[in-house]
Amino acid sequence: MTYDFDKVIDRHGTDALKTDALADRYGNADLLPLWVADMDFETPLFITDALRRRLDHSLFGYTVEPADYRPSIIDWIREHHGWKVKPEWLCYIPGIVKGIGMAINVFVAKDEKVIIQPPVYHPFRLTTLGNGREVVYNPLKETVDGSYEMDFENLEQVVDDKCRLLILSNPHNPGGVVWSADTLARLASFCYNHNIIVLSDEIHCDMALWNNRHIPFATVSEEAAECSITFGAPSKTFNIAGIVSSYAVIPSDGLRKKYFGWLEANELNEANIFSPIATIAAFRNGEQWRKEMLAYVEGNIEYVISYINENIPQIRPWRPQASFLIWLDCRGLGLGYNEMINLFINEAHLALNDGNMFGKEGKGFMRMNVGTSRKVLEQALEQLKDAVRKHV
């Protein structure tokens, strides 16, 4: 391999959320951090070097959008997902969650509602509630093989004429599901016919694992293209979440005019000086790094699943189809909520994401980030095994 993903990097003291917020978030700074969804792999040098070259010209005044910004995104999406995006469909947004909040304010009136499909990325719920809109819950159905499927019968029951927006996690976080074309097309037909906009968060789209293939929501039908807003970014794939580099893609003329017009009026469509540079460098030079990173992540997932199955059978790890997050079914431990949290934090000395944060449907689960060196994972699993043995 060209890149070294075994390298252990100490992030303490860099203001990294993953390490330097442990005391505030978990009450203990001395934990192995396997929680927030960024990776511990070094940001590749082709991105760092591009930023450094710009830093060498030490004048950081107002800038325009680089000529290759949109073409680099368009070419990447076409080559990896077969979606031919037009330049006018694209717009920078200052973050996925911020973009969700903006969409809520643009499209959802104060007395209207937003649909989410829990267990799901918690800002879908928090951002909706924080903006004073009602959340409608369409929970996913658990499958026997350790995955999720959409519940269209429930969706029919919970939707009314006040539902205006559905936020889709595609691929799904935390379950790691790569939604099928049939599922997405069925969702598109339902939402189009009910005058519901689908906001598809596709930030994990470039991290489909093994032979799975991500399908952009907007590509599954004309109805999907007409009722959708898609969010993407190179940030998860290339580990540059701190360089806010998100973008929106909107094929519909009507939705695009309204959303992009609002962004432009508030100058929220203008990126900082470094974001386009990082985006271009990632999408023009990053394919080899992406492939090697995904191969390493796949190895990590295999290692975690094998280790837990052999040594901690009370926990059932679900195999993700995308990304570096594993959904751990801990219900077999037979512990109450507080006991389980105490087990992971105070006994195993691990920081994972508590499943409850993704909705009540996540109760009894923990989300583990395996985007780290194998050495760290080995230590983490040893600590978890030793902690669990005290309870069985």
N, C-alpha and C positions, 0 to 999 in steps of 0.2 A: 504494500500500500504506500501511496505517496505521502499521506498525512498520518500524524501520530495522535490517535485518539486515546491511547493509554496514558498520555501525559496528565499528571495530576496538577491542577492549578489551584493555588490557594487564593480564594476570592475575598477572604476577610480583609477588612480595612479599605476596600475599594467602593464602599457604599452599595455593594450588590445587595439587592433585596433578598436574594436567596440565603445569604449568610448573615448580613449585618442587621437584619430585622428579626432574627430568631428569638432574641430575648423579649422583644415586644410581642411577637406573634405567638410564641410557644412557652414563654416564661423560662427559657433555658437557652443560652447561647452555645452550649456545648453539645450540639446535635449534628448528626450527619444530615445535610439538607437534600432531601429528595422530593421537594414539593413544587414550588412555583415553576411554570412551564418555560424555563429557558435551560439551555444545556451548559454543561461545564467544559465543553470543547472550545479550544481557542478559536476566536474569529479568524477565518483564513486570511493569509497575508495579502492575497490579491485585493481584498477589501481594505485592509489596513494601509497598504501601500498607496492605494488610490486616494484615501483620505490624507495621508501624509504628503503626497504630492501637492494637494491643494493647500495644506497648511504651510508649505514652503513659500507660497505666495501670501505673505502676511498682510493681507488687506481683506477684510470680511464685510464688505458693504452689501448693498442690495444686489440681488442676483436674479437672473431669469432662468426659466426651466431649460436645462441642457437639451441640446438637439436630439440626443440619443435616449432620453429618458423614456418617452412613450414607445419608440421602436424596440427598446430592450425588453420592456414588459410584454409587448405584443408578440414579439418573436418567441419569447419563453413560453407564454401561454399556448401559442399555436403548436410549438414543437413538443410540449409535454402533455397537453390536454386536447389538442385538435380543435381548439376554439379560435375562430378568426375574429378577433376583436378589432373594431375600428378605432382610430385615434380619438375621435370625438366622444367615444363611449367612456373614456378614461378620465379620472381626476384624482389627484392626490387628496388624501384625507389624513388628519393629524392623529391617527390611531384607530384601531378597530372599535374599541369600546366608545371612544368619543364619537366615532361615526355613527354608532348605534343611537347614542343620545341625540345626535343631530337629526337622524332620520325620524326618530320618535317625535321631535318637536316640529319637523316639517310636515309629516304625513298623518300624525295621530292627534286628533283633537282631544281636549281635556276630558271629554266624556266618553272617549273611545278606548279600545282595548288592544293589548298586545298578547299574542299567543306564544308560549314557549313549550318545549318538549323535554321535561325533566326525566331522569337526572341529566343536567346540562350545565355548561359553563355558567357560573353563578352571576357574572355581570349582566347576562340577559335579563335576569329577574331584578337585580339591584338597580340597574340603570333605568329600567321601566318604572319601578316604584319610586325611585329618586326623582323622576321627572313627573310624578303625580298621575301616572296612568295606571289603569287596572291591568293585572296580569291574569290571563286565562291559561290554565294548565291542561296540556294534552300529553299525559305521561306516556313514555315509551313502554313497550311490552318486553319483558325479559324472555329470552329464548332458552331452550333446554341446553344448547351447546355453548352458553356463555356469551351472549351478545344481546342486541336489542333490535326490535322492529317497530315501525310506526303503527299506531292504533287509529286507523281511519274511522272505525265505528265510534270511538270516543270523540274524535274530532268533529264528527257530524253532530254529536250531542252537545258539545260545549260551545260551539260557534253560534253567535247571533249577529245581527246587523250592525253591532257596534264594534266588532272585531275588524281591525284595519291593517294590522301588521303581524306576520309570523316570522320569528327569528329562528333560522335553521342553522344548526352546527353541522357542516359538511366539509370534511369528515367529522364525525361526532367526537366531541370532548365531553366526558371522560371515557366513553366506551370504546373509542377507536374504530367505529363502524364506518366503512366506505359504503355509502348508500348506493343502491342499484339504480339503473336507469328507469326501471319499471316503477320503483318506489317514488323516485323524484318526479316522474311524469304524472303519477297519480296525485301527488301532492300539488303539482302545478295546476292540474285540471281543477282540483277542488278549490284552490285559492283564487284562480282566475274567475271561476264562476261565482265566487262569493265576494268578489271585489276586495280581496286581501292581497297586500303586497308581501312578497317573500324576500326577506333580507337574509342572504346566504353568506354566512361567515365561513370562508374557505381558506383560512390562514394556514391550516395543516395540509393543504392540497398537494404540495410537492413532496410529501413524506409518506405516500402509500408504500406499504411493505410487501415483500415477496412478490407475488404476481397480481396483487390487487391494483386496480386502476381507478383513480379519482375521476368522477364525472362532474363537470361544472353544472350547477342547477340550470342555468340559463340555456344550456344546449339541448335539453331533452325534448323540447317542443316549442312551437311558436307561442303557446300560452305561457310557458315558463319565461321566455324572453320578454314578453310583454308585461309580466307582473313582478319582475325581479330586480333586485339590487344585489350585486356580488361584491364582497370585500375580500381583498387578498393582500399579501405582503411577503417580502423575502425574509422577514424577521425570524420566524421559527426555524426555517430551513437552514439559514446561515448564521444563526445565533447573534443577531444584531437588534434585539428588541429595544435596547436603549437608544438606538438611532431610529426614531419613528419614521417608518418608510411604507405606510399603508396606502392603498389606493382603492377606489371604487370603480366598478364597471357596470354601466347601465345601458342596455340596448334600446329600451323604450324611450321614444322622444319625449313623451309627456312626463314620465318619472324623472328623466335626466334633466329636463329644463327646470323642473321645480327644485330638485335637490342640488344640482350643480349651481343653479342661480342663487340659492340661499347661501351656499358655501362661498361663492364669489362675492356676494354682497357683504359678507363678514370677513373676507380675506382668509378664509379657512382652507382654501384650495392652494395656498402658496406654501411650499415646503421650506424647511430651513436649508441652509446652504449645503449641508452634508448628506441629507437623506437621498437626493437623486444620485449623488456620486456613489454612495454605497449600493444603491439599487442597481445601477448600471454595471458596476464591478461584479456584483453577485450574479446577475443574469447573463452577463457576457462571458464570465470566466469560471463559473461555479459548478459546472456539471460533474467534473471528476470528483470534486470535494463532496458534492451531494451524494453521488453513488457510493463513495467509500464511507461516508458518515452513515448512510442508511444500512450498509452491510454490517457496520459495527453495531448499530442499534439493534439490528435483527439478531446478532450474536448475543447481545445483552439480554434481549427478551427471551431467547431460547435458554440462556443460562438461568435467568430468574425463574422461569416456569419449571425447568428441570429441578432446580434446587428446592423450590418450595414443594413441589410434588413429592420429592424424596424425603424431605426433612421436616416440613411443616404442613402435613396433609390437611390440617384443620382450615387452612387458607386455600382458596381456589383462585388462581390468577387467570383472568380472561386474556386470551390472545388478541391483541389489537391488530386491525387491518391497516392502520396508519398511525404515524407519529411515534413519540418516544415515551408515551404514558401507558402504564398498565393499571387496569382496574382490578383491585384485589377484593375478592369476596371473602370477607372475614366473619361471616355469620356462623360458620362452623366452629368458631372459637367458643360460642355460647356465652359471650360476655355482654354485659350491659354497655350502654354508650360510654359512660364515664370510665368504666373499667378498661374498655378497649383503647380509649385515648390515653389513659395512664400507661397501658402496656407499651404502646408505641413510643410515647414521649419519655416517660420517667423510667421505664424498665429497659426498653430496647435502645433508647437514646437516638431516635430517628424522628425527623420532621417530614411527614407526608401530608397530603391534603385529606382532611376528613370528608368522607362521602356525603355527610349531611349538608355540606355547603352547596352541593349541586342539586339539592331538593330532598324532600323526605324519602323519595325513591332511592336515594343513595345511602340510606341508613344501613350500617353494617358493612360498608365498603370503605376502602382507602385507595387514594390514587397515588401511585408511585412513579416518579420521574426516573427513567433509566438512561437519560442522556448524560451519562457521566462515565468515568473510567471504570473498567472491570474491577480494578482493585478496590474502589470505593464500594461497588455493589457487593463484592465478596464480603467485605467487612460488615456492611449493613445487614446482609442476610444472616451472617453468623450471629450478630447481636439480636436479630429478631428471633432466630431459632432458640437461642439461650433464654430469651424472655418468655417465649411461649411454653417452653418445657417446664417452667415453674407453675404453669396453670393446668397442665395435663398429667 
